[in-house]
Amino acid sequence: MKKITKLLTVASAMLVMMLAMTFTTMAATTVTPTRSMTGSEKAVTQSYTFTQNTVLDTEFTLYKTAGVVIPVKVSESGALEINVKANKVEKIFYMTLYTDAACTNKVSGLYDSFNVGDSNITKYVALGSKNTYYLRLETNSFYTPNNEQFTDSITVSYRFFPRAERTIKSGQTIKYYRNQGSDIYTFKYKAEATGKVTVSLPYKWGSYLTFKNQKKSDILTEQWVSSIYSYKYNVYVKKGAVYYFVTKSNGINANTLQSISIKNTAVKVKMATNRKKAITIKNKKSAKCLITPGDKSAKWYKISLKKNRHPYFDLSGDVTGVWKLQICNKKGKAIKNMTFRWYGSKSKITTWGGWKKGTYYFKVTPADSKSYGLATFKYKQAK
């Protein structure tokens, strides 16, 4: 009886060894993803094939999982984009990312299945540090004595969106991945022309935009950009100056691919910073005024009054901050009670009584270095 038991044990062991010998483990080459700073960079691509003979794990004596483990080398914090395209998929497989080669420590944010019939899927996962990560693609377990036959052949593309500061130009659209709701992304911009810059942030749930100067001090803090404003926001810039646009989500648009676009439109306005060279505004005519961030100089306009008339202005514009508007006498001194604080809304400056005939000045000064914009002043001699 002991001999029979021993023979059965040996036979069982040989059977298991024979079954095990029919499987191989697929070793994959380390992948270094394309570093994507604009979203237009071509991804690194690799193809993989695994079958019932490509074993990753033996769960029990007769149950196996097949697949491949791919080392993915990342040199900084950011987000990994993985696109999986089916060449031939006959058995469902699962995708999981790990921090270790033994595949024991999962990275949160990436676990998905690729089903028979799927053509391709794209997944993003936030990675907080430099490391070699391990992408494990594995089938569900199968019963080896049935000798299940299948082939999964796929092509995987890899790109990496770093958290690093980016440089953007007018006419350019940059795609970037937002890891978390509170993450901020910084875009450096050097103005090609003095004028208007339209920033587009087309995310349906809206984003916050902060506008900074060359020293990265705030000019404009966390303005809400959403469908209410067609996902756009305007600022005004000076040619050659460096600015920074900082984006931040509203807290609910994590784990998504985003984009930012910049368009610079040149604005040419005739202005004078010296009273003696003041721009003349004739009766019932208009003049424009452009102030860019950091510009503290006054802008001068000259008007004339007939006898028993008084000045009247219609104000309109795209203005941020506060502008100080003053009606001055012929020597450039502000007339009593003729100083106004304007916040950019469409409004009027109305005066009363009969003024003396002669020359007057209209003086425009930004209240501080954070006040800027483009305005139109229409002048009229009121009776």
C-alpha positions as semicolon CSV with decimal commas, in nm:
position;residue;x (nm);y (nm);z (nm)
1;M;0,000;0,000;0,000
2;K;0,284;0,237;0,085
3;K;0,447;0,161;-0,252
4;I;0,121;0,241;-0,437
5;T;0,081;0,570;-0,246
6;K;0,441;0,664;-0,320
7;L;0,396;0,583;-0,689
8;L;0,078;0,797;-0,705
9;T;0,257;1,087;-0,536
10;V;0,546;1,068;-0,781
11;A;0,306;1,044;-1,075
12;S;0,111;1,349;-0,954
13;A;0,430;1,546;-0,913
14;M;0,545;1,449;-1,261
15;L;0,207;1,554;-1,406
16;V;0,229;1,895;-1,243
17;M;0,587;1,934;-1,367
18;M;0,484;1,837;-1,719
19;L;0,200;2,088;-1,714
20;A;0,430;2,357;-1,579
21;M;0,689;2,285;-1,846
22;T;0,440;2,371;-2,121
23;F;0,425;2,736;-2,006
24;T;0,671;3,025;-2,045
25;T;0,686;3,363;-1,878
26;M;0,699;3,661;-2,115
27;A;0,970;3,916;-2,035
28;A;0,909;4,269;-2,163
29;T;1,159;4,543;-2,247
30;T;1,161;4,853;-2,024
31;V;0,965;5,139;-2,179
32;T;1,049;5,509;-2,139
33;P;0,732;5,703;-2,235
34;T;0,743;6,007;-2,462
35;R;0,764;6,325;-2,253
36;S;0,464;6,526;-2,370
37;M;0,482;6,902;-2,308
38;T;0,225;7,011;-2,566
39;G;0,012;6,699;-2,617
40;S;0,115;6,672;-2,983
41;E;0,421;6,453;-2,929
42;K;0,415;6,105;-3,083
43;A;0,386;5,826;-2,829
44;V;0,634;5,542;-2,780
45;T;0,468;5,223;-2,907
46;Q;0,529;4,854;-2,827
47;S;0,344;4,538;-2,930
48;Y;0,281;4,235;-2,709
49;T;0,132;3,890;-2,761
50;F;0,041;3,639;-2,490
51;T;-0,135;3,305;-2,506
52;Q;-0,234;3,022;-2,273
53;N;0,136;2,930;-2,266
54;T;0,254;3,272;-2,140
55;V;0,209;3,222;-1,766
56;L;0,230;3,493;-1,504
57;D;0,088;3,312;-1,200
58;T;-0,018;2,969;-1,082
59;E;-0,311;3,038;-0,852
60;F;-0,373;2,676;-0,764
61;T;-0,223;2,357;-0,898
62;L;-0,432;2,363;-1,216
63;Y;-0,532;2,732;-1,252
64;K;-0,313;2,983;-1,434
65;T;-0,312;3,345;-1,545
66;A;-0,137;3,454;-1,864
67;G;-0,004;3,793;-1,965
68;V;0,295;4,022;-1,949
69;V;0,457;4,264;-1,700
70;I;0,605;4,577;-1,859
71;P;0,858;4,799;-1,676
72;V;0,778;5,167;-1,737
73;K;1,050;5,416;-1,645
74;V;0,934;5,759;-1,522
75;S;1,181;6,036;-1,432
76;E;0,951;6,296;-1,268
77;S;0,603;6,353;-1,127
78;G;0,314;6,379;-1,367
79;A;0,066;6,154;-1,543
80;L;0,113;5,844;-1,754
81;E;-0,108;5,801;-2,061
82;I;-0,157;5,442;-2,174
83;N;-0,340;5,364;-2,497
84;V;-0,411;4,997;-2,568
85;K;-0,515;4,893;-2,919
86;A;-0,642;4,546;-3,002
87;N;-0,476;4,355;-3,284
88;K;-0,640;4,026;-3,185
89;V;-0,806;3,971;-2,847
90;E;-0,968;3,635;-2,775
91;K;-0,972;3,649;-2,395
92;I;-1,049;3,936;-2,158
93;F;-0,745;4,076;-1,979
94;Y;-0,694;4,331;-1,701
95;M;-0,457;4,626;-1,664
96;T;-0,300;4,720;-1,330
97;L;0,001;4,938;-1,246
98;Y;0,241;4,860;-0,960
99;T;0,537;5,032;-0,797
100;D;0,738;4,710;-0,763
101;A;0,851;4,430;-0,994
102;A;0,682;4,168;-0,775
103;C;0,351;4,342;-0,845
104;T;0,241;4,364;-0,482
105;N;0,191;4,740;-0,440
106;K;-0,083;4,878;-0,666
107;V;-0,092;5,236;-0,792
108;S;-0,437;5,380;-0,733
109;G;-0,613;5,515;-1,038
110;L;-0,543;5,241;-1,289
111;Y;-0,738;4,918;-1,294
112;D;-0,941;4,837;-1,600
113;S;-1,041;4,550;-1,825
114;F;-0,999;4,505;-2,198
115;N;-1,285;4,296;-2,327
116;V;-1,316;4,080;-2,633
117;G;-1,463;4,314;-2,896
118;D;-1,299;4,630;-2,761
119;S;-1,092;4,816;-3,021
120;N;-0,889;5,043;-2,794
121;I;-0,896;5,224;-2,461
122;T;-0,694;5,513;-2,317
123;K;-0,623;5,547;-1,947
124;Y;-0,442;5,809;-1,739
125;V;-0,281;5,760;-1,401
126;A;-0,116;6,019;-1,175
127;L;0,238;5,936;-1,060
128;G;0,387;6,137;-0,779
129;S;0,756;6,057;-0,813
130;K;1,044;5,925;-1,022
131;N;1,039;5,545;-1,036
132;T;1,022;5,238;-1,256
133;Y;0,660;5,126;-1,248
134;Y;0,523;4,793;-1,369
135;L;0,223;4,762;-1,597
136;R;0,071;4,416;-1,554
137;L;-0,159;4,287;-1,827
138;E;-0,318;3,957;-1,726
139;T;-0,605;3,731;-1,823
140;N;-0,854;3,593;-1,577
141;S;-0,758;3,247;-1,453
142;F;-0,815;2,943;-1,670
143;Y;-0,826;2,569;-1,599
144;T;-0,516;2,418;-1,760
145;P;-0,627;2,053;-1,809
146;N;-0,896;2,181;-2,049
147;N;-0,609;2,321;-2,255
148;E;-0,795;2,647;-2,327
149;Q;-0,655;2,809;-2,642
150;F;-0,643;3,187;-2,695
151;T;-0,424;3,462;-2,832
152;D;-0,420;3,823;-2,714
153;S;-0,216;4,050;-2,939
154;I;-0,211;4,425;-2,859
155;T;-0,023;4,746;-2,929
156;V;0,039;4,979;-2,634
157;S;0,134;5,348;-2,670
158;Y;0,293;5,545;-2,385
159;R;0,312;5,919;-2,321
160;F;0,396;6,108;-2,002
161;F;0,254;6,450;-1,909
162;P;0,491;6,611;-1,654
163;R;0,386;6,864;-1,393
164;A;0,669;7,092;-1,510
165;E;0,613;7,451;-1,624
166;R;0,540;7,489;-1,994
167;T;0,600;7,768;-2,245
168;I;0,308;7,868;-2,466
169;K;0,280;8,096;-2,770
170;S;-0,003;8,278;-2,940
171;G;-0,197;8,046;-3,167
172;Q;-0,088;7,739;-2,975
173;T;-0,301;7,483;-2,794
174;I;-0,138;7,274;-2,524
175;K;-0,294;6,958;-2,386
176;Y;-0,208;6,861;-2,031
177;Y;-0,334;6,613;-1,777
178;R;-0,486;6,731;-1,451
179;N;-0,389;6,491;-1,174
180;Q;-0,596;6,621;-0,887
181;G;-0,864;6,884;-0,841
182;S;-0,627;7,113;-0,651
183;D;-0,322;7,073;-0,876
184;I;-0,198;7,388;-1,049
185;Y;-0,031;7,410;-1,392
186;T;0,184;7,702;-1,502
187;F;0,227;7,833;-1,857
188;K;0,494;8,090;-1,940
189;Y;0,404;8,341;-2,210
190;K;0,607;8,619;-2,379
191;A;0,381;8,871;-2,551
192;E;0,431;8,891;-2,928
193;A;0,240;9,220;-2,954
194;T;0,092;9,485;-2,728
195;G;-0,280;9,423;-2,704
196;K;-0,533;9,163;-2,601
197;V;-0,468;8,802;-2,509
198;T;-0,760;8,561;-2,505
199;V;-0,706;8,254;-2,288
200;S;-0,929;7,955;-2,365
201;L;-0,986;7,679;-2,108
202;P;-1,254;7,460;-2,267
203;Y;-1,343;7,228;-1,982
204;K;-1,716;7,180;-1,927
205;W;-1,702;7,204;-1,547
206;G;-1,499;7,524;-1,552
207;S;-1,152;7,619;-1,429
208;Y;-0,977;7,894;-1,234
209;L;-0,723;8,120;-1,403
210;T;-0,456;8,331;-1,231
211;F;-0,260;8,589;-1,431
212;K;0,094;8,668;-1,305
213;N;0,374;8,907;-1,397
214;Q;0,736;8,822;-1,477
215;K;0,818;8,792;-1,105
216;K;0,526;8,551;-1,068
217;S;0,333;8,794;-0,851
218;D;-0,043;8,792;-0,901
219;I;-0,193;9,046;-1,137
220;L;-0,530;8,874;-1,142
221;T;-0,625;8,602;-0,893
222;E;-0,837;8,292;-0,963
223;Q;-1,093;8,413;-1,212
224;W;-1,369;8,164;-1,290
225;V;-1,363;8,055;-1,656
226;S;-1,669;7,857;-1,760
227;S;-1,947;7,829;-2,017
228;I;-2,085;8,161;-1,888
229;Y;-1,785;8,327;-2,056
230;S;-1,759;8,076;-2,343
231;Y;-1,462;7,923;-2,155
232;K;-1,253;8,232;-2,238
233;Y;-1,091;8,517;-2,049
234;N;-0,924;8,833;-2,182
235;V;-0,618;9,009;-2,043
236;Y;-0,400;9,285;-2,186
237;V;-0,025;9,269;-2,235
238;K;0,279;9,466;-2,346
239;K;0,500;9,343;-2,629
240;G;0,810;9,161;-2,505
241;A;0,688;9,128;-2,146
242;V;0,679;8,786;-1,982
243;Y;0,364;8,667;-1,807
244;Y;0,242;8,345;-1,647
245;F;-0,099;8,183;-1,670
246;V;-0,176;7,944;-1,387
247;T;-0,471;7,707;-1,413
248;K;-0,650;7,526;-1,135
249;S;-0,962;7,314;-1,145
250;N;-1,280;7,369;-0,949
251;G;-1,205;7,049;-0,757
252;I;-1,417;6,807;-0,959
253;N;-1,226;6,777;-1,285
254;A;-0,943;6,551;-1,172
255;N;-0,809;6,266;-1,384
256;T;-0,891;6,425;-1,718
257;L;-0,704;6,555;-2,019
258;Q;-0,733;6,934;-2,041
259;S;-0,620;7,203;-2,284
260;I;-0,525;7,570;-2,287
261;S;-0,507;7,801;-2,590
262;I;-0,362;8,151;-2,625
263;K;-0,445;8,411;-2,889
264;N;-0,270;8,750;-2,899
265;T;-0,446;9,029;-3,091
266;A;-0,246;9,346;-3,148
267;V;-0,417;9,669;-3,039
268;K;-0,286;10,001;-3,169
269;V;-0,407;10,305;-2,977
270;K;-0,290;10,663;-3,011
271;M;-0,211;10,792;-2,661
272;A;-0,001;11,056;-2,486
273;T;0,170;11,036;-2,147
274;N;0,261;11,406;-2,160
275;R;-0,005;11,676;-2,119
276;K;0,157;11,894;-2,383
277;K;0,110;11,614;-2,637
278;A;-0,244;11,525;-2,526
279;I;-0,473;11,352;-2,776
280;T;-0,757;11,580;-2,885
281;I;-1,112;11,446;-2,856
282;K;-1,352;11,654;-3,061
283;N;-1,716;11,704;-2,972
284;K;-1,923;11,386;-3,025
285;K;-1,608;11,186;-3,104
286;S;-1,430;10,902;-2,923
287;A;-1,081;10,810;-2,815
288;K;-0,937;10,484;-2,688
289;C;-0,706;10,408;-2,399
290;L;-0,497;10,095;-2,348
291;I;-0,329;10,022;-2,016
292;T;-0,120;9,709;-1,960
293;P;-0,024;9,557;-1,621
294;G;0,251;9,751;-1,447
295;D;0,194;10,067;-1,653
296;K;0,150;10,349;-1,400
297;S;0,171;10,644;-1,639
298;A;-0,118;10,885;-1,687
299;K;-0,281;10,919;-2,028
300;W;-0,384;11,271;-2,139
301;Y;-0,671;11,384;-2,364
302;K;-0,757;11,743;-2,459
303;I;-1,112;11,874;-2,494
304;S;-1,263;12,214;-2,574
305;L;-1,578;12,379;-2,440
306;K;-1,796;12,648;-2,588
307;K;-1,956;12,908;-2,366
308;N;-2,231;12,778;-2,135
309;R;-2,155;12,414;-2,214
310;H;-2,028;12,142;-1,981
311;P;-1,837;11,815;-2,045
312;Y;-2,006;11,477;-2,067
313;F;-1,842;11,136;-2,123
314;D;-1,974;10,793;-2,216
315;L;-1,742;10,522;-2,078
316;S;-1,714;10,163;-2,196
317;G;-1,444;9,901;-2,198
318;D;-1,289;9,574;-2,095
319;V;-1,119;9,684;-1,775
320;T;-0,976;9,502;-1,474
321;G;-0,908;9,681;-1,149
322;V;-0,971;10,053;-1,097
323;W;-0,895;10,351;-1,317
324;K;-0,884;10,709;-1,187
325;L;-1,050;10,957;-1,423
326;Q;-1,005;11,333;-1,377
327;I;-1,125;11,643;-1,559
328;C;-0,848;11,902;-1,531
329;N;-0,811;12,274;-1,606
330;K;-0,585;12,410;-1,878
331;K;-0,284;12,381;-1,647
332;G;-0,350;12,010;-1,585
333;K;-0,474;12,049;-1,229
334;A;-0,776;11,838;-1,132
335;I;-1,094;12,044;-1,091
336;K;-1,265;12,011;-0,755
337;N;-1,512;11,717;-0,740
338;M;-1,407;11,606;-1,089
339;T;-1,211;11,293;-0,985
340;F;-1,385;10,960;-1,040
341;R;-1,302;10,594;-0,972
342;W;-1,404;10,373;-1,261
343;Y;-1,430;9,992;-1,245
344;G;-1,482;9,934;-1,615
345;S;-1,858;9,901;-1,637
346;K;-2,051;10,091;-1,901
347;S;-2,126;10,426;-1,740
348;K;-2,124;10,805;-1,779
349;I;-1,952;11,108;-1,636
350;T;-2,205;11,387;-1,613
351;T;-2,131;11,745;-1,503
352;W;-2,362;12,038;-1,442
353;G;-2,375;12,411;-1,475
354;G;-2,213;12,649;-1,718
355;W;-1,841;12,604;-1,752
356;K;-1,605;12,866;-1,885
357;K;-1,521;12,851;-2,249
358;G;-1,176;12,710;-2,316
359;T;-0,942;12,410;-2,306
360;Y;-0,967;12,130;-2,052
361;Y;-0,798;11,793;-2,007
362;F;-0,923;11,444;-1,937
363;K;-0,663;11,246;-1,740
364;V;-0,666;10,866;-1,705
365;T;-0,446;10,687;-1,449
366;P;-0,449;10,322;-1,335
367;A;-0,507;10,296;-0,960
368;D;-0,226;10,039;-0,925
369;S;0,000;9,804;-1,121
370;K;-0,276;9,540;-1,135
371;S;-0,523;9,766;-1,315
372;Y;-0,531;9,729;-1,692
373;G;-0,758;9,704;-1,996
374;L;-0,890;9,872;-2,307
375;A;-1,146;10,152;-2,285
376;T;-1,336;10,393;-2,509
377;F;-1,428;10,748;-2,403
378;K;-1,688;10,938;-2,604
379;Y;-1,691;11,313;-2,539
380;K;-1,981;11,552;-2,581
381;Q;-2,038;11,918;-2,500
382;A;-2,364;11,912;-2,314
383;K;-2,598;12,209;-2,291
